[in-house]
C-alpha cells in the first residue's frame, strides 16, 4: 500500500507529520481566525493606547480612596478594549461607502473587500455584547450604564452627517472612560474623575481635528461635516490649539483635586511640550506630518500621563 494522501488546508503551514497537522485546525476554524485577524486590523486595536492609560490612571487615583483588586483592573481593561473595538467596528461599517469614495481610505478592509459586511457586524455586535458583560462584572450600576455608553460611542460615527462639532462628540465619548472607572470602583463620581474627563476629552477632540484636516476637501465635496471643512485648515487648527490649551490647564489643575507628588508637574510640563510640538509640525500649508502627530506624539502623551500618575 502506498503512502496515505493527506488533504491539506489552504493557508495553513505544515511541519512534521502532515496527517497530524491537517487534523489540528479544521478548515472552518482557519477561516474564522483569518477573518477575526482582519477585523482586528480594521479596528486598529493597538490604538487603544490613546484612552486606556487615562482609564487606568483613574483606577490608580480611585484606589487611594477604596480598596481595589486585580480582578477589577482586569475587567476595566477588558471593558476599554471591547468598547473601543465595537465602536471602531460600527464606525467602519456605517462609513464603508464614504471610505470607498475617499482615495485615502478606499483600501480599508471593508471597501476593498478584505472583510465581509456580515462578519464585520458579527464581531462588532459581539464585542459590544462582551463590553456590556464585562461592565456587569464590575457591578450593577456599570451594567445598567454600559448600553448607554455604547450608544454614545456608536453615535459619534453618525454625527459627521449633521454637525461640524463631531470632534467634540468623540471627546465626550472618550471622556466617559475615567468617569465610568470611578463609578465602577467607588460608586460615585468625584472631582478627580471630572478633571481626568476634561483632560482626555479636550485632548482627543483636539487631535481628532488635526487628523481630519487630511479629509477637509473630500468632506466638503461629499457634504460631510467637520471643523476643517467648515472653518478651513487654519481655523480648525486654531480650535484644536485652544482645546489642547484646555488640556494643559486640566493637567496643571489635577494636583489641586487629588494629592500628587510635586514632581508630577515635570511630567505635566513634558506632556504640554509634546502637545505644543504637535501643533508646530502640523500647519495649514503642510500636512505631511499629520500621521506622526496623530499616532506617535499622542501615544507619547497618553503613556507619559499614566507613568507620571503611577509614580506620583
N, C-alpha and C positions, 0 to 999 in steps of 0.2 A: 504494500500500500504506500502510495506517495505521500509527501508531506501535506498536512491539512491546510487548506486555503482559508485565510482569515480575512473577513470583511473589515476594512479599515474605515474609520470615521473621518470624513474630511475635516481639516483644521486641527486635528489632534497630533501631538508629537509622540512618537513611539520610541521606547528604549527597552532593551532586554527582550523578554519573550512577548511577541506580538499578541498571542491569544489572551494573555492576562491583561495587557494594556487595553485591548479592544473592549474588554468587559468592564474596565474601571469606570467609564463615564458614558452613559447612554447618549445616542445622538441628540435626543431632545434636551438633555441637561446641558450639553455643549452649546446648543443654540441659545438657551436661556442665559447662560453665563456670558456669552458674547454680546447678547442684547443688553444685559444689565451693565456690562462694561461700557457699552456705547452710551447708555443713559447716564452713567457717572461722568463720562467725558463731556456729555452735553450740558450737565448742570454745573460743571467745573467745581467739583467737590473740594479741591484744595483751597478754594477761595472762601471757605467757611472761616478762614483765619481772620477775616475782617471783623465780624461781630462776636465770634466765640470768646476772644480774650476779654471783652467787656462784660460778657455774662459771667465768666469765671472770676473777674475782678469783683463783681457784685457779690458772688458767693464768698470770696475771701473776706470782704468787708462785713457781710452779714454774719459770718461765722464768729465775729468778735462779739456779737450780741446773743447768739444762740448756738447751742452745740449742733454740729453737722456731722454727717457720716460720709464715708467714701461712696457708699451706695447712692446717696443723694447727688453727689457730684457726678457720678456716672450717668444718672438719669438726666441731669441737666445737660451734659454733653450730648446725650442721645436726642434730647428734645431739640437742641440747637441744630444738629446735623439733619435730622429728619424734617424739621420745619423748613429749613432752607432748601433742602432737596426738593420738597414738594412745591415750594414757591417758585423755584427756578424751573422745574418741570412744567408748571402751569404757564409761566411766562413764555417759555419756548413753544408751547402748544398753541396758545392764543395768538402768538406773534408769528407763526410759521409762514403765513402768506406775506406778511410785511418783510420778514427776513429774506424770503425768496426774492423779493423785488429789490432789496438793497444789496448792491455789489459787495459791500463789506461783510455782510452776514449770509450771503447766499450759499456758502459752503458749510453752514452749520448742519448738524446731524439730521434734523427733520427736513429742511428744504432740499437737502442733497439726497435724501432717500436712504441715508445710512441707518436710520431708525424709523420704524413704522409708527403711525399715529396711535394705533391700538395699544401696542406695548408701552408707548410713552405715557398714555393715560393710565394704564395699569400700574406703572411704577409711581406716577405722580399721586394717584389716589392711595396707593399702598403706603407710600412714605407719609402721606397726610394722616392716614389712619394710625400709622406707627407713632407719629408725633402725639396724637391725642392719647394713645395708650401709654406712652412714656410719661406724659404730663399727669395722667391719672395715678401713676406710681408715686408722684410727689405729693398727692393729696387731693381731696375733693374739690377744693377751690380751683386749683390749677386744671383739674379735669373739666370743670364747667367752663372755664375761661379759654381753654385751648381751641375749641372750634371758632370762637370769636377772633382770636389771634390769627388763626389760619385764614379766615376770610379777609382780614386786613392784608395779610401777606399776598394772597391771591389778587385782591382788589387793586393793588399797585399796578399790576400789569395792564389794567384796563383804563387807568386814569389818563394816560397819554392821548387817548382818543377824544378827551373832552377838556383837559385843563393843562396849562403850561407849568403849573406848580407840581407836576408829577414827582419831581425830585424830593420835594418836601414830604410827600406821602411815603416814599421809601425811607426817609429819615425817621418818620414816626414809627413805621413798621419795625425798623431796626432798634429804635429807642425803647420799644416794648420789652426787649430782652432783659436788661438789668432790672426793670420793674417786675417782670414775671419771676425772675430768680429770687428777688427779695420776698415776694409774696409766697413763693414755694417754700422758702426756708424759715420765714418769720411769721407769716400770716398777715403781715401789714405792709405798708409802703412808707418808708422813712426818707428823710431829706437826702441821704447819700444816693439812694436809688434814682431820685429825680435828677440830681446833678449828673449822674452817670448817663441817664437817658438824654439829657441835654447835650452832653459831650458827644456821644455816639450818634445821636440824631442829626446834629448840625454837621458833624464830620462826614457822615455818609451822604447827606444831601449835597454838601459841597463838592465831594469828589465825583458824585454821580453827574453833576452839572458839567464838570470837566470832561468826563468820559463821553457824554452825549454831544459835546462840541463836534465830534467826528461826523455826526449824522445831521447836523443843522440843515444843510441843503436838502438832503433827502426828506427829512421831516417836513420841511416847508412845502416841498412839491407833493408829498403824499397826504397832506392835510393832517399830519400828526402834530401834537402839541409838546413843546419843550421850551425851556428858557432860552437856549441858544437860537432856536428858530424864531422865537418871539422878540428877543432883545438884541439879537446879533451876538457874535462871539465875544466882543469886548464887554458888552453889557452883562452877558451871562457870567463871564469870568469875574466881573466885579461883584456880582451877587455871591458867587462861590467864595470869594475872598472875605466878604462880610460874614458869611456863615462860618468859615473857618476862624474868623476873629472871635465869634461867639464860642467856638470850640475852645479856643485859647483861654477865654475868660472862665469857662467851666473847669478847665484843667487847673487853673490857679485858685478857683473857688473851692474845690473839693476838700482841701485840708481844713477849711472853715467849718465843715459839717461833719467831718469824721477825723479823728486824730491820726496823723501820719507823721513819719519821721521828717525832720527839717529838710533833709536832702532830697525828699520827694520833688522839691522844686527843681532840682537839677534835671531829673527825668522829664518833668513837665516842660522845662525850657528846651530840652532836646527835642521833644515832640513838636513843640511850636516851631522850632527851627526847621524840622523836616517839612512841615506844612508850608512854611514860607518858601522853602526851596522848591516845593511842588509848584507853587504859583510863579516862581521865577523861570522854570524851564518850560512852562506851557503859556504861549502867548497867542493872541488872535491871529498873528501872521505866521505862526509856527506851531503846528500841532504834531510835529514829528515825534515828540517825546511824551505823548499822552499815555501810552501804554506803560512806560516806565513810571510816570507819576501815579497812574491808577493802581498798578499791580505791585510794583516794588516799594515805592515810598510809603503807600498806605499800609502795606504789610509790615513795614518797619514801625509805623506809628502804633498799630494795634499790639504788636508783640512787646514793644518798648513800654507801653502803658501797663500791660499785665505784669511784666518783670518789675517795673517800678512799684506797683501796688503790692506785689508779693513781698518784696524786700522791705518796703516801708512799713 
